[in-house]
């Protein structure tokens, strides 16, 4: 078991390195840099001439070391992370990138985790209901729900909810995590409920797609297991159908879901990002979009790095959980 965990850990570290390299190169691939944003701002808002603005841009490149080659910039960035835990500066806000990201990342992960739990519990439950009621109304309703969840774009759902909040319900809870009176208030049930009132659209949108995926996987796996000979043998012994399903069928149908949990959490995060950008909720999504627009490269690269680490950690934990459930894996059969 320890050898299995060590191999997965080493491969996870290698994957994080590759993702950091590719993401940094892709961010830098488009022409221009933050100095060009400074130049454009100086000309449009400061009334500066093009020559003076270009001189200011060049000074900015030298001050922020943007005139260095791409490999040197990447080496400096990764070296700062490994040696000092420094993810680089935020050019736009003139402070450490992790200070900027840290203000929002915990909200993002908390909301994504809530979406993940809801999608897993409700999706698996509906998948079981659909499988044991195959070709009946419960199965048809679950199939329609799964189809909608897998096909409707999340940004479109966010736009529809934004329209309802703004023009139909005249809601005052758009674009923030809390109402004004709760921003600096200590935690209480009232503050928690106020948070729920603000973030429920994000939770609904992100969880809906994950719920549909879990529902489809659970339904398909459980239908396959219910046709196995050992299930027929359990029924022949006179066991109640509920016990046959929950004690014998479900534990054998849940393995693929455990394996895919490492992919579901990043899916929840990406769903949260899309919804937060549309609804202007101050989590990591709007920050990532803003940093991309102004080419605040270290903030953007750090966000991509964090999201990739979440994906790697999710897959690593899923591999370990599956190894615990299935002895063949920890013995090396599928390692």
C-alpha positions in Angstrom: 0.0 0.0 0.0 2.8 2.4 0.9 4.6 1.7 -2.4 1.4 2.4 -4.3 0.9 5.7 -2.5 4.5 6.7 -3.1 4.3 6.0 -6.8 1.1 8.0 -7.1 2.6 10.9 -5.1 5.7 11.0 -7.4 3.6 11.0 -10.5 1.4 13.7 -9.1 4.5 16.0 -8.5 5.6 15.4 -12.0 2.2 16.3 -13.4 2.0 19.5 -11.3 5.4 20.5 -12.8 4.2 19.9 -16.4 1.0 21.7 -15.9 2.8 24.7 -14.4 5.1 24.9 -17.4 2.4 24.6 -20.0 0.1 27.1 -18.3 2.9 29.6 -17.9 3.8 29.3 -21.6 0.2 29.6 -22.7 -0.4 32.7 -20.6 2.7 34.3 -22.1 1.8 33.2 -25.7 -0.4 36.1 -26.8 1.5 39.2 -27.8 2.0 42.0 -25.3 2.5 42.1 -21.5 1.4 44.1 -18.5 3.6 47.0 -19.7 1.4 47.4 -22.7 -1.6 47.7 -20.4 0.2 50.4 -18.5 0.9 52.2 -21.9 -2.7 52.0 -23.0 -3.9 53.2 -19.6 -1.5 56.2 -19.7 -2.6 57.2 -23.1 -6.4 56.8 -22.7 -6.8 58.0 -19.1 -3.7 60.1 -18.4 -3.5 61.9 -21.7 0.1 60.9 -22.2 1.6 61.0 -25.7 2.6 57.7 -27.4 6.3 58.3 -27.1 6.2 59.1 -23.4 3.8 56.2 -22.8 6.2 53.8 -24.6 9.0 55.1 -22.4 6.9 54.4 -19.3 6.1 50.9 -20.6 9.8 50.2 -21.1 10.6 51.4 -17.6 7.8 49.1 -16.3 9.2 46.1 -18.1 12.6 46.7 -16.6 11.2 47.3 -13.1 9.1 44.2 -13.2 11.7 42.1 -15.0 9.3 41.5 -17.9 12.2 42.1 -20.4 13.8 38.8 -19.4 13.4 35.8 -21.6 10.5 33.4 -21.0 12.5 30.6 -19.6 14.2 33.0 -17.1 10.8 34.3 -16.0 9.5 30.8 -15.5 12.6 29.7 -13.6 12.4 32.8 -11.3 8.7 32.1 -10.7 9.1 28.4 -9.9 12.2 29.1 -7.9 10.4 31.6 -5.7 7.6 29.1 -5.1 9.9 26.2 -4.2 12.5 28.2 -2.2 10.4 30.9 -0.5 6.8 30.0 -1.1 6.6 33.3 -3.1 4.2 33.1 -6.1 5.4 36.4 -7.4 3.8 39.9 -7.3 0.5 41.2 -8.5 1.4 43.9 -10.9 -2.1 45.5 -10.8 -2.5 45.6 -7.0 1.2 46.0 -6.2 1.3 43.2 -3.5 2.1 39.5 -3.4 0.0 37.4 -5.8 -1.0 34.9 -3.0 -2.2 37.8 -0.9 -4.6 38.7 -3.6 -5.6 35.1 -4.3 -5.8 34.2 -0.6 -8.6 36.6 -0.1 -10.9 34.7 -2.5 -9.6 31.1 -2.8 -11.0 29.8 0.4 -14.5 31.1 -0.5 -14.1 29.4 -3.9 -13.0 26.1 -2.4 -15.7 26.2 0.3 -18.4 26.8 -2.3 -17.0 24.1 -4.6 -16.8 21.6 -1.8 -20.5 22.3 -0.9 -21.4 21.8 -4.6 -19.3 18.6 -4.6 -21.0 17.1 -1.6 -24.5 18.0 -2.8 -23.8 16.6 -6.3 -22.4 13.4 -5.0 -25.1 12.7 -2.4 -28.1 13.7 -4.4 -26.8 12.3 -7.7 -26.0 8.9 -6.2 -29.3 8.8 -4.5 -31.2 9.6 -7.7 -29.1 7.1 -9.6 -30.1 4.4 -7.2 -33.8 5.4 -7.5 -33.5 5.4 -11.3 -31.9 2.0 -11.5 -34.3 0.2 -9.3 -37.2 1.8 -11.1 -35.9 1.2 -14.7 -38.4 2.2 -17.4 -40.8 3.6 -14.9 -41.6 7.2 -14.0 -38.7 7.6 -11.6 -36.2 6.5 -14.2 -37.7 8.7 -16.9 -37.7 11.8 -14.6 -34.1 11.1 -13.6 -33.0 10.6 -17.2 -34.6 14.0 -18.2 -32.8 15.6 -15.3 -29.5 14.1 -16.2 -29.9 15.2 -19.9 -30.6 18.8 -18.8 -27.7 18.9 -16.4 -25.3 17.5 -19.0 -26.4 19.7 -21.9 -27.3 23.2 -20.6 -24.2 25.4 -20.5 -23.5 26.7 -17.1 -22.9 30.3 -18.2 -26.4 30.2 -19.8 -28.0 29.1 -16.5 -26.1 31.9 -14.8 -27.4 34.4 -17.3 -31.0 33.2 -16.8 -30.7 33.4 -13.0 -29.1 36.8 -13.3 -32.1 38.0 -15.3 -34.5 36.6 -12.8 -32.7 38.1 -9.9 -32.4 41.6 -11.5 -35.6 42.0 -13.4 -38.2 39.6 -12.0 -37.4 39.2 -8.3 -35.7 42.7 -8.0 -33.2 41.1 -5.7 -30.6 43.2 -3.8 -28.3 40.3 -3.3 -26.4 40.4 -6.6 -22.6 40.7 -6.9 -21.6 40.1 -3.3 -21.1 37.4 -0.7 -22.9 39.3 2.2 -25.3 42.1 2.7 -23.8 45.3 4.0 -24.8 44.7 7.7 -23.1 41.3 7.8 -19.7 42.0 6.1 -17.9 42.7 9.3 -20.3 41.0 11.7 -19.2 37.9 13.6 -20.4 34.5 12.4 -23.9 33.6 13.4 -26.8 31.7 11.9 -28.2 34.9 10.4 -24.9 35.7 8.7 -24.6 32.1 7.4 -28.2 32.3 6.0 -27.3 35.7 4.4 -24.3 33.9 2.7 -26.6 31.2 1.5 -29.0 33.8 0.0 -26.1 35.3 -2.0 -24.3 32.1 -3.2 -27.2 29.8 -3.9 -27.2 30.5 -7.7 -23.5 29.4 -7.8 -24.2 26.3 -5.7 -27.2 25.4 -7.9 -25.4 25.8 -11.2 -22.2 24.0 -10.3 -23.9 21.2 -8.4 -26.5 20.6 -11.2 -24.0 19.4 -13.8 -22.1 17.2 -11.3 -25.4 15.8 -10.0 -26.4 14.8 -13.5 -23.0 13.1 -14.1 -23.1 11.1 -10.8 -26.7 10.1 -11.6 -25.9 8.7 -15.0 -22.8 6.8 -13.7 -24.6 5.4 -10.7 -27.6 4.3 -12.7 -25.5 2.6 -15.4 -23.2 0.8 -12.9 -26.0 -0.3 -10.6 -28.0 -1.7 -13.6 -25.0 -3.8 -14.6 -24.5 -5.1 -11.0 -28.2 -5.9 -10.6 -27.8 -8.4 -13.5 -24.9 -10.2 -11.9 -25.3 -13.9 -10.7 -24.5 -13.1 -7.1 -27.4 -10.6 -7.0 -29.8 -13.4 -8.2 -28.4 -15.7 -5.6 -29.1 -13.1 -2.9 -32.6 -12.8 -4.1 -33.0 -16.6 -4.2 -32.1 -16.7 -0.5 -35.2 -14.6 0.2 -33.4 -11.4 1.1 -35.6 -8.3 0.9 -35.0 -6.2 -2.3 -33.9 -3.2 -0.3 -31.2 -5.2 1.4 -30.2 -6.8 -1.9 -29.8 -3.4 -3.4 -28.2 -1.4 -0.6 -26.0 -4.1 1.0 -24.9 -6.1 -2.1 -25.4 -4.1 -5.3 -24.6 -0.5 -4.3 -21.1 -1.3 -2.7 -20.1 -3.1 -5.9 -21.5 -0.3 -8.2 -19.8 2.6 -6.4 -16.2 1.9 -7.4 -16.2 3.9 -10.7 -17.8 6.8 -8.9 -15.0 6.8 -6.3 -12.5 6.7 -9.1 -14.1 9.7 -10.8 -14.4 11.8 -7.7 -10.9 13.3 -8.5 -12.4 14.7 -11.7 -15.7 16.0 -10.1 -14.1 18.4 -7.7 -12.3 20.4 -10.4 -15.6 20.3 -12.4 -17.3 21.9 -9.4 -14.5 24.6 -9.3 -14.8 25.3 -13.0 -18.6 25.6 -12.6 -18.2 27.9 -9.7 -15.8 30.0 -11.8 -18.2 30.4 -14.7 -21.2 31.3 -12.5 -19.2 33.7 -10.4 -17.9 35.6 -13.4 -21.4 36.0 -14.8 -22.9 36.9 -11.4 -19.9 39.0 -10.3 -19.6 37.1 -7.0 -16.1 38.0 -5.5 -14.5 34.6 -5.7 -11.6 33.5 -7.8 -13.4 33.6 -11.1 -13.7 37.4 -11.6 -10.1 37.8 -10.3 -8.9 35.3 -12.9 -10.7 37.1 -15.7 -9.4 40.5 -14.6 -5.8 39.2 -14.3 -6.1 37.8 -17.8 -7.4 41.0 -19.3 -4.6 43.2 -17.8 -2.0 40.4 -18.2 -1.2 40.2 -14.5 0.8 37.1 -15.4 1.8 35.8 -11.9 -1.7 36.0 -10.5 -3.1 34.2 -13.5 -0.3 31.5 -13.5 -0.7 31.0 -9.7 -4.5 30.5 -10.1 -3.9 28.0 -12.8 -1.3 26.3 -10.6 -3.7 26.1 -7.7 -6.5 24.7 -9.9 -4.1 22.1 -11.3 -3.0 21.1 -7.8 -6.7 20.7 -6.8 -7.1 18.3 -9.8 -4.0 16.3 -8.9 -4.9 16.1 -5.2 -8.4 15.0 -6.1 -7.1 12.2 -8.3 -4.5 11.2 -5.8 -7.1 10.9 -3.0 -9.5 9.0 -5.4 -6.7 6.6 -6.2 -5.9 6.0 -2.5 -9.6 5.5 -1.7 -10.0 3.1 -4.6 -6.9 1.2 -3.4 -8.5 0.9 0.1 -11.7 -0.5 -1.4 -10.1 -2.8 -4.0 -7.2 -5.0 -2.8 -6.2 -5.8 -6.4 -5.1 -2.2 -6.9 -2.9 -1.9 -3.8 -1.3 -5.2 -4.7 -0.3 -3.8 -8.0 -2.8 -5.3 -10.4 -3.7 -2.0 -11.8 -1.0 0.3 -10.5 
